[in-house]
Amino acid sequence: MNRSIPGYYYDEEKRKYFKIEDRRTAPVNAPWAGNNVKRRQLEDAEAEARQQRLIIKARGVKRAPILANDTASGFLRREHGEPSRDTPLACWLQGIRPKGSIKLWSSGLGDTMNPWIMHVGNQDTKTGLGVVYAINFTSPYLANLVSSYIPRNDNDEIDFGEAVVSHRHTDFMPRVEVTSLYQPSSLKYHAPSHRLLLTSSEAALDGSLICFSPTLTEHDDPRPAWLLGQGTFTEISTPSLNRNGRLASHSSSVWKSATTCAPAPASSRMTCVVGTNTGILRLIGDQLQWLTPPSDTVTTTQNNSRNDIMGRARARERGRGIGIGIGGGRGRGRGRGRGRDRVRGRDNDVRGNPLNDSSPDEPEPCPAKGYILSLDFLAQNPADVVLASSRPSFVNVVDTRAPVQEWTAFKHRSPVIHVRSVGAHSVLAAGIANAMALYDVRWIRSRPQHHDPQAGGGLSNKHSACPVLEFPDYRNAGDLGAGLDLLAADSGGFGHGIVAAAQDDGSVALYSLSSGERLRCAAVDAIGKSAPAVPDAEPYRMGYVHGAGAASAAPVVIKALQFQTLPGDVHPSLFVGEGSAIKKYSFATGSGSALGVDEWE
């Protein structure tokens, strides 16, 4: 803003106007003296002219085209004493090529949407065939577990024509393993027990875990080690709960749903941990046990909470909202206009339940008691330490050897839909609101969770953690089912230290675990460029509806991503569920491999 007035001087510090005086009448060194004003005008004009000359000179400097190539620029920085840890990854990613796809189903609802759940296995070292299991939705609610082999030729491409000749005793048609699965939420494989662990987000009194064991062949059998279409599955029910969190009969229990699971390592006595809408379960042998204290009240899934939703809507109409706590219970959240009905001198909500029974000095319940979004085992102590992300934005470090009061937790910037262990002490947290960051658990202190009235009744900010690395180019505004997988940097081999994350525009991006920068890969960056439109109604998952009522031109977000090194391969491959097919992206080997000359032109 131009504040100049003819005959007056404006002082920026005092924010006042002074009449310009002759130097003979003005005080000594007064800024409004006539000679001082003229001198400053000349200095400002000279500085502006100098700045304009620099701008014009900078326009003539053009960036060399070769610097747009990550590999070439990395080598040049190394020559100038600025080595980049992403240069080896950039070199490796330039050799990634599409290597074919496997079409698991040909008709049905799955033609217009991406697979939600997928698992690629590499345990068949006898024949070298990989296996893939994926969920095919036959309706917005029901799905089948479909499987297929992954045959490859000498160029590491998926080739069924050559496989029919080389594997004469194998049927390469996709097989249906389990039918009529209601709202499946996760699919993981536990190698020590040879069981596929399948959870369902259907709310039921006996929320169950399905364990599927594929049939194995003998070593001298010419057929593959895993026989698809043949296997046994068992259903394990969870212990029931009443409203007080105690074990109870079905008549007094509450609805439960399994949201996710994580297989335990071989060194652990557990088979897996299961995340539910009421806390965390662990599977030991064939028995599910509560790992976290169950919540007093339960947040049910969307299709079984209509009465509760209507009750909250009526409460909002009356100007009295109900706060939602970390554990899904009432009275711990940040609801506006909470009911202030007085019953026996206590604050109550519109249903007469106490809003706050604890004093400011009393510890809050453990956040891991609530709705669990993602699970993993910490690499530092994988047998006993579990990572769990819960609502609203907590990442919990659960030590199964310690009491609940000694568990630690820290807050991410948004709800964490993926939590992964990276190395011995690092934790990757990816959520919505374009928030993905890397944390170090050694910098998280074990502090009691005190009630903070200034935070709206929730937990205080004592658990806020500062990330050691952020990913500024990560884009996921609000899709809770976007896929993610990583290759840990300390596991050795080619391509390790990379995160593959689905973007909300339907594409897939690769990020470096060393710098947080996005890594360019022509083959992977092309994923989702021709994605179909979102259907009118997509399946429910974890109580949320994705795509219902969305615009027809909205992109379909990739849900299933997995890195896997198939038997006999040196390089890991990226498997992407897109449409009705599972696509494979690998480093180019064989006759059609090499980095072409066009890469450098």
C-alpha positions in Angstrom: 0.0 0.0 0.0 1.4 3.4 -1.0 1.2 5.6 2.0 3.1 8.6 0.5 1.5 12.1 0.7 3.2 15.0 -1.1 5.1 17.1 1.5 4.9 14.5 4.2 7.0 11.6 5.4 5.5 8.4 6.8 7.4 6.6 9.6 7.0 2.9 9.4 8.0 2.3 13.0 5.9 5.0 14.6 3.2 4.7 12.0 2.7 8.4 11.8 3.1 11.2 9.2 5.6 14.0 9.7 5.8 17.2 7.6 9.0 17.3 5.6 11.2 20.2 7.0 14.3 21.9 5.8 17.4 20.4 7.3 18.2 23.8 8.9 15.0 23.8 11.0 14.6 20.0 11.5 16.2 18.2 14.5 19.6 16.6 14.0 19.3 13.4 12.0 15.5 13.7 11.8 14.2 11.2 9.2 11.7 13.8 8.0 14.5 16.3 7.1 14.5 17.2 3.5 18.0 15.9 2.7 17.4 12.6 4.5 14.1 12.0 2.6 15.8 12.6 -0.8 18.7 10.3 0.1 16.3 7.5 1.0 14.4 8.0 -2.1 17.5 7.6 -4.2 18.6 4.5 -2.2 15.2 2.9 -2.7 15.2 3.6 -6.4 18.7 2.1 -6.8 17.8 -1.0 -4.8 14.6 -1.5 -6.9 16.6 -1.2 -10.1 19.2 -3.6 -8.8 16.5 -6.2 -8.0 15.0 -5.8 -11.5 18.3 -6.4 -13.1 18.7 -9.6 -11.1 15.3 -10.8 -12.1 16.0 -10.2 -15.8 19.3 -11.9 -15.5 17.7 -15.0 -13.8 15.3 -15.3 -16.7 18.1 -16.0 -19.0 19.3 -19.0 -16.9 17.6 -22.2 -18.0 17.6 -25.4 -16.1 19.4 -28.2 -18.0 16.8 -30.8 -19.3 19.0 -33.6 -18.0 18.3 -32.4 -14.4 14.7 -33.4 -14.8 15.9 -37.0 -14.7 16.2 -38.1 -11.1 19.0 -40.5 -11.8 21.2 -38.0 -13.8 20.6 -35.2 -11.3 21.5 -37.6 -8.5 24.9 -38.5 -10.1 25.6 -34.8 -10.7 24.9 -33.9 -7.1 27.2 -36.6 -6.0 30.0 -35.2 -8.1 29.5 -31.8 -6.3 29.6 -33.3 -2.9 25.8 -33.6 -2.3 25.0 -37.3 -2.4 21.3 -38.3 -2.3 20.1 -41.5 -0.7 17.2 -41.6 -3.2 19.5 -41.9 -6.3 19.8 -45.8 -6.1 16.0 -46.0 -5.7 15.5 -43.6 -8.7 17.8 -45.8 -10.8 15.9 -49.0 -9.8 12.5 -47.4 -10.4 13.5 -46.4 -14.0 13.6 -50.1 -14.8 10.1 -50.9 -13.5 7.7 -52.1 -16.3 4.2 -53.6 -16.4 4.5 -57.4 -16.4 0.9 -58.5 -17.2 -2.2 -59.1 -15.2 -4.5 -61.8 -13.8 -8.2 -61.5 -14.5 -9.9 -63.2 -11.5 -13.5 -62.7 -12.5 -15.3 -61.8 -15.7 -18.7 -60.6 -14.7 -20.5 -59.0 -11.7 -20.2 -55.9 -9.6 -16.4 -56.3 -9.4 -16.0 -55.2 -13.1 -16.6 -51.6 -12.2 -14.6 -51.3 -8.9 -11.2 -52.2 -7.7 -10.5 -55.2 -5.4 -10.8 -54.2 -1.8 -8.6 -56.9 -0.3 -5.8 -58.9 -1.7 -3.0 -61.2 -0.7 -0.1 -62.5 -2.8 1.8 -65.6 -1.6 5.3 -66.7 -2.4 5.7 -69.9 -0.4 5.7 -72.3 -3.3 9.4 -72.8 -3.9 8.8 -76.2 -5.4 7.2 -75.0 -8.7 8.0 -71.3 -8.4 4.3 -70.4 -8.9 2.9 -67.5 -6.9 -0.7 -67.4 -5.7 -3.1 -64.5 -5.3 -6.3 -64.3 -3.2 -8.7 -61.5 -3.7 -12.2 -60.5 -2.7 -14.8 -60.4 -5.4 -18.0 -58.5 -4.4 -21.1 -60.1 -6.0 -23.3 -57.5 -4.4 -22.8 -54.4 -2.4 -22.7 -56.6 0.8 -21.7 -60.2 -0.2 -18.4 -61.3 -1.6 -16.4 -64.4 -2.6 -12.8 -65.3 -1.9 -11.2 -66.0 -5.3 -7.8 -67.4 -5.9 -5.4 -68.0 -8.9 -1.9 -69.0 -9.7 0.7 -66.5 -11.0 2.7 -68.1 -13.8 5.7 -66.3 -15.3 7.9 -66.7 -18.3 11.7 -66.1 -18.6 11.0 -62.3 -18.9 9.2 -62.3 -15.5 5.9 -61.6 -17.3 2.6 -63.3 -16.4 2.1 -65.9 -19.1 -0.6 -68.5 -18.9 0.1 -69.9 -22.4 3.6 -71.0 -21.5 2.5 -72.2 -18.1 0.0 -74.7 -19.6 2.9 -76.5 -21.2 5.4 -76.3 -18.4 2.9 -77.2 -15.7 0.7 -79.9 -17.2 -0.7 -81.1 -13.9 -2.0 -77.6 -12.9 -5.4 -76.0 -13.6 -4.9 -72.3 -14.0 -8.5 -71.3 -13.9 -9.4 -68.9 -11.0 -11.1 -70.8 -8.2 -13.7 -69.7 -5.6 -12.4 -70.6 -2.2 -15.2 -69.2 0.1 -18.6 -67.9 -0.8 -21.1 -65.5 0.7 -18.7 -63.5 2.9 -20.5 -60.6 4.4 -18.5 -57.3 4.4 -15.0 -58.7 4.5 -12.6 -56.2 6.0 -9.0 -57.7 5.8 -7.1 -60.7 4.6 -3.7 -61.6 5.9 -1.5 -64.8 5.9 0.2 -66.3 9.0 3.0 -68.4 7.7 3.9 -70.4 10.8 0.4 -71.9 11.1 -0.3 -71.8 7.3 -3.6 -70.0 7.7 -5.3 -67.1 5.8 -6.9 -64.8 8.3 -10.1 -63.2 7.1 -12.1 -60.7 9.2 -15.6 -59.3 8.6 -16.9 -55.8 9.4 -20.4 -57.2 9.8 -21.8 -56.3 13.2 -22.8 -59.4 15.1 -23.2 -60.7 18.6 -20.4 -63.2 18.0 -18.0 -61.2 15.7 -15.9 -64.0 14.2 -12.6 -64.6 12.6 -12.4 -67.0 9.6 -9.2 -69.0 9.3 -8.7 -70.6 5.9 -6.0 -73.3 5.4 -5.1 -74.1 1.7 -4.3 -77.8 1.0 -0.6 -78.6 0.7 0.9 -81.3 -1.5 3.9 -83.6 -0.8 7.4 -82.6 -2.0 7.4 -85.3 -4.7 4.0 -84.3 -6.1 4.3 -82.6 -9.5 1.4 -80.3 -8.6 2.0 -76.9 -7.0 2.6 -76.8 -3.2 -0.7 -75.0 -2.7 -3.8 -76.6 -4.2 -6.3 -73.9 -5.1 -10.0 -74.6 -4.7 -9.2 -77.1 -1.9 -8.9 -76.2 1.7 -10.5 -76.1 5.1 -11.8 -73.1 7.1 -12.9 -72.6 10.6 -14.8 -69.8 12.2 -13.6 -68.5 15.6 -16.1 -66.5 17.7 -15.1 -63.6 20.0 -16.0 -63.6 23.6 -19.3 -61.7 24.3 -19.6 -58.5 26.3 -22.3 -56.8 28.2 -22.6 -53.1 28.7 -20.2 -53.1 31.6 -17.4 -54.7 29.6 -17.7 -58.1 31.3 -18.1 -61.5 29.7 -21.8 -62.2 29.3 -24.3 -64.3 27.5 -25.6 -63.4 24.0 -28.8 -62.0 25.5 -27.0 -59.1 27.2 -24.1 -58.7 24.8 -23.4 -55.9 22.4 -22.8 -55.8 18.7 -19.2 -56.3 17.5 -17.4 -56.2 14.2 -13.8 -57.0 13.1 -12.2 -54.2 11.3 -8.6 -55.4 10.6 -6.0 -58.0 11.7 -2.3 -58.4 11.7 -0.4 -61.8 11.6 2.1 -62.3 14.4 5.7 -63.2 13.7 7.0 -66.7 14.3 8.7 -65.7 17.6 5.3 -64.7 19.1 3.0 -67.1 20.9 0.1 -65.3 19.3 -1.3 -66.2 15.9 -2.6 -62.7 15.1 -4.2 -59.7 16.7 -7.7 -58.6 15.5 -9.0 -55.0 15.6 -12.6 -54.5 16.4 -15.0 -51.7 17.1 -14.5 -52.4 20.9 -10.8 -52.9 21.2 -8.1 -55.5 20.3 -8.3 -59.3 20.4 -5.5 -61.8 20.2 -5.6 -65.3 18.8 -3.6 -67.9 20.8 -4.1 -71.3 19.4 -7.7 -71.5 18.4 -9.0 -69.1 21.1 -9.7 -65.4 20.9 -8.9 -63.3 24.0 -9.3 -59.7 24.7 -5.9 -57.9 24.6 -7.3 -54.5 25.6 -10.0 -53.8 28.2 -13.3 -53.8 26.2 -15.2 -50.5 26.0 -18.1 -49.8 28.2 -20.1 -48.8 25.2 -19.6 -49.7 21.7 -19.8 -47.8 18.4 -21.6 -50.1 16.1 -21.3 -50.1 12.4 -23.4 -48.0 10.2 -26.0 -50.6 9.2 -26.7 -51.5 12.8 -26.7 -48.0 14.5 -29.8 -46.4 12.9 -31.5 -45.9 16.2 -28.4 -44.3 17.7 -28.0 -42.0 14.7 -31.6 -40.9 14.8 -31.3 -40.3 18.5 -28.3 -38.0 17.9 -30.1 -36.2 15.1 -33.0 -35.5 17.4 -30.6 -34.3 20.1 -28.9 -31.9 17.7 -32.3 -30.5 16.7 -32.9 -29.8 20.4 -29.5 -28.1 20.5 -27.9 -30.8 22.7 -25.3 -32.9 20.9 -23.7 -36.0 22.3 -19.9 -36.1 22.5 -18.1 -39.1 21.0 -15.1 -40.3 23.0 -11.9 -42.0 21.8 -13.3 -45.4 22.7 -16.6 -44.8 20.9 -18.4 -44.1 24.1 -20.5 -41.1 25.0 -19.5 -38.2 27.1 -15.7 -38.0 26.4 -15.7 -36.1 23.1 -16.1 -32.6 21.8 -19.8 -32.5 21.1 -21.3 -29.0 21.0 -24.1 -28.0 23.3 -23.9 -31.1 25.5 -27.0 -31.8 27.6 -26.7 -30.3 31.0 -29.5 -32.1 32.8 -28.8 -32.4 36.4 -29.4 -35.8 38.0 -28.1 -36.1 41.5 -25.7 -33.3 41.1 -24.0 -34.7 38.0 -23.8 -33.6 34.4 -25.8 -35.9 32.1 -26.5 -36.3 28.4 -29.9 -36.4 26.8 -30.2 -40.1 27.7 -29.4 -39.6 31.4 -25.9 -41.0 31.1 -23.1 -39.2 33.0 -21.0 -37.0 30.8 -17.9 -37.1 33.0 -17.4 -39.3 36.0 -13.8 -38.5 36.5 -12.0 -35.7 38.2 -9.3 -33.7 36.3 -6.6 -35.7 38.1 -8.1 -39.1 37.2 -6.5 -40.9 34.2 -8.6 -41.3 31.1 -9.2 -44.8 29.6 -6.7 -46.2 27.2 -7.4 -45.0 23.6 -6.8 -48.6 22.3 -10.2 -49.5 23.7 -12.0 -47.9 20.9 -12.5 -48.4 17.2 -9.3 -49.9 15.8 -8.4 -48.9 12.2 -5.0 -50.6 11.7 -2.6 -53.0 13.4 1.0 -54.1 13.1 3.8 -55.5 15.2 6.8 -53.3 16.2 10.0 -54.6 14.6 12.1 -53.8 17.7 10.2 -56.5 19.8 7.8 -58.2 17.3 6.8 -60.9 19.7 5.2 -58.7 22.4 4.7 -55.1 21.1 1.7 -54.2 18.9 1.0 -50.9 17.1 -2.7 -50.0 16.9 -4.3 -46.9 15.4 -7.6 -45.9 17.0 -10.1 -43.1 16.7 -9.8 -40.2 16.5 -6.1 -39.9 15.6 -4.2 -42.0 18.1 -1.4 -44.5 17.5 -1.0 -46.8 20.5 2.1 -48.8 21.4 0.7 -51.8 23.2 3.2 -53.9 25.2 1.4 -57.2 26.0 3.8 -57.8 28.9 2.9 -54.6 30.7 -0.3 -53.4 32.3 -2.6 -51.1 30.4 -1.6 -48.1 32.5 2.0 -48.3 31.1 1.0 -48.3 27.4 2.0 -45.3 25.4 0.2 -43.4 22.7 0.8 -40.4 20.4 -1.4 -38.3 18.2 -1.2 -38.0 14.4 -2.7 -35.1 12.5 -5.6 -37.1 11.3 -7.2 -40.6 11.8 -4.6 -43.2 10.9 -5.9 -45.8 8.4 -2.4 -47.4 8.0 0.2 -47.9 10.7 3.3 -49.8 9.8 6.6 -50.6 11.6 9.7 -49.3 9.8 13.0 -50.6 11.1 13.5 -51.1 14.8 12.0 -47.9 16.2 10.2 -46.1 13.5 6.4 -46.1 12.8 4.8 -45.0 9.6 1.3 -43.4 10.1 -0.8 -42.6 7.0 -4.2 -41.2 7.3 -6.7 -38.9 5.7 -6.4 -35.1 5.3 -3.2 -35.7 3.2 -1.3 -36.6 6.4 1.5 -39.2 6.3 4.5 -39.1 8.6 7.3 -41.2 10.2 7.7 -41.2 14.0 10.3 -42.6 16.3 8.8 -44.4 19.3 12.0 -43.7 21.4 10.9 -40.1 21.6 7.4 -40.9 22.9 7.2 -40.6 26.7 4.9 -42.7 28.9 2.7 -40.0 30.4 -0.7 -40.4 32.1 -3.7 -39.3 30.0 -5.3 -36.5 32.0 -8.6 -35.0 31.4 -8.3 -31.5 29.8 -11.4 -29.3 30.0 -9.8 -26.9 27.6 -9.6 -29.6 24.9 -13.4 -30.1 25.0 -13.4 -33.0 27.4 -10.9 -35.1 25.5 -7.4 -36.1 26.1 -4.8 -33.4 26.5 -2.1 -32.6 24.0 0.6 -34.2 26.1 0.6 -37.1 23.6 1.2 -34.9 20.6 4.4 -36.2 18.8 6.7 -34.5 16.4 7.4 -36.6 13.3 10.9 -37.2 12.2 9.9 -37.2 8.5 6.8 -36.0 6.6 5.5 -36.7 3.1 4.3 -33.4 1.7 3.2 -34.9 -1.7 0.9 -37.5 -0.1 -2.7 -37.0 -1.2 -5.6 -38.6 0.4 -8.3 -36.2 1.5 -10.8 -38.6 3.0 -10.8 -42.1 1.6 -10.6 -44.6 4.5 -9.9 -47.6 2.2 -7.0 -46.3 0.2 -4.2 -48.9 -0.1 -0.7 -48.8 1.2 2.4 -51.0 1.4 6.1 -50.5 1.9 9.5 -52.1 1.5 11.5 -51.5 4.7 14.8 -49.8 4.2 16.7 -52.1 6.6 15.5 -55.4 5.0 18.1 -55.2 2.2 17.8 -56.0 -1.4 16.7 -53.9 -4.4 14.1 -51.2 -4.1 13.9 -51.2 -0.3 13.0 -48.0 1.5 9.9 -47.3 -0.7 6.3 -46.6 0.3 3.5 -47.3 -2.3 0.4 -45.3 -1.4 -2.9 -44.9 -3.3 -3.9 -41.3 -4.0 -7.5 -40.1 -3.8 -7.4 -39.2 -7.5 -7.1 -42.9 -8.5 -3.4 -43.0 -9.0 -0.6 -44.7 -7.0 2.5 -42.8 -5.8 5.9 -44.0 -4.6 7.7 -42.2 -1.7 11.1 -42.5 -0.2 11.4 -43.5 3.4 14.7 -41.6 3.6 13.6 -38.1 2.4 9.8 -38.2 2.2 10.0 -37.1 -1.4 7.9 -38.6 -4.2 9.8 -40.9 -6.5 9.0 -40.9 -10.2 8.3 -44.1 -12.0 6.6 -44.0 -15.4 4.9 -47.4 -15.1 3.4 -46.8 -11.6 2.5 -43.2 -12.3 0.3 -44.3 -15.2 -1.9 -46.4 -12.8 -5.4 -45.0 -12.6 -5.1 -42.6 -15.6 -8.0 -44.4 -17.3 -9.9 -45.5 -14.2 -13.6 -46.2 -14.6 -16.3 -44.1 -12.8 -17.4 -44.8 -9.3 -20.5 -47.0 -9.3 -23.7 -45.9 -7.7 -23.2 -48.0 -4.6 -20.0 -49.7 -3.4 -19.7 -52.2 -0.6 -19.5 -51.3 3.0 -16.2 -51.6 4.8 -15.6 -50.9 8.5 -19.0 -49.3 8.8 -18.3 -46.7 6.1 -19.9 -46.3 2.7 -17.4 -45.4 -0.1 -18.8 -43.9 -3.3 -22.5 -43.9 -2.3 -24.0 -40.9 -4.0 -20.7 -39.9 -5.5 -20.5 -38.2 -8.8 -20.2 -40.5 -11.8 -16.9 -39.0 -12.9 -15.2 -39.5 -9.5 -12.0 -41.6 -9.7 -11.9 -45.1 -8.2 -9.3 -45.2 -5.5 -6.9 -48.2 -5.5 -7.6 -50.3 -2.4 -5.3 -53.3 -2.8 -1.5 -52.8 -2.9 1.2 -55.3 -2.0 5.0 -55.7 -2.5 6.0 -59.3 -2.9 9.1 -61.2 -4.1 7.9 -64.3 -5.9 9.9 -67.6 -5.8 13.0 -67.4 -7.9 12.9 -63.6 -8.3 15.7 -61.2 -7.3 13.6 -58.0 -7.4 10.4 -57.4 -5.5 7.2 -56.8 -7.5 4.3 -54.4 -6.9 0.9 -56.0 -7.2 -2.1 -53.6 -7.8 -5.7 -54.5 -7.8 -7.4 -52.5 -10.5 -10.8 -53.4 -11.9 -11.3 -57.2 -12.1 -7.5 -57.9 -12.5 -4.4 -58.0 -10.4 -1.6 -56.2 -12.2 2.1 -56.9 -11.7 4.9 -54.3 -12.0 8.5 -55.5 -11.8 12.0 -54.6 -12.7 12.7 -55.4 -16.4 14.7 -58.5 -16.8 15.5 -60.8 -19.7 15.4 -60.0 -23.4 13.1 -56.9 -23.1 14.8 -55.4 -20.1 17.2 -52.8 -20.2 16.8 -49.1 -19.7 16.4 -47.8 -23.2 18.3 -44.9 -24.7 15.0 -43.0 -24.8 15.2 -42.7 -21.0 18.1 -40.3 -21.4 17.0 -38.4 -24.5 
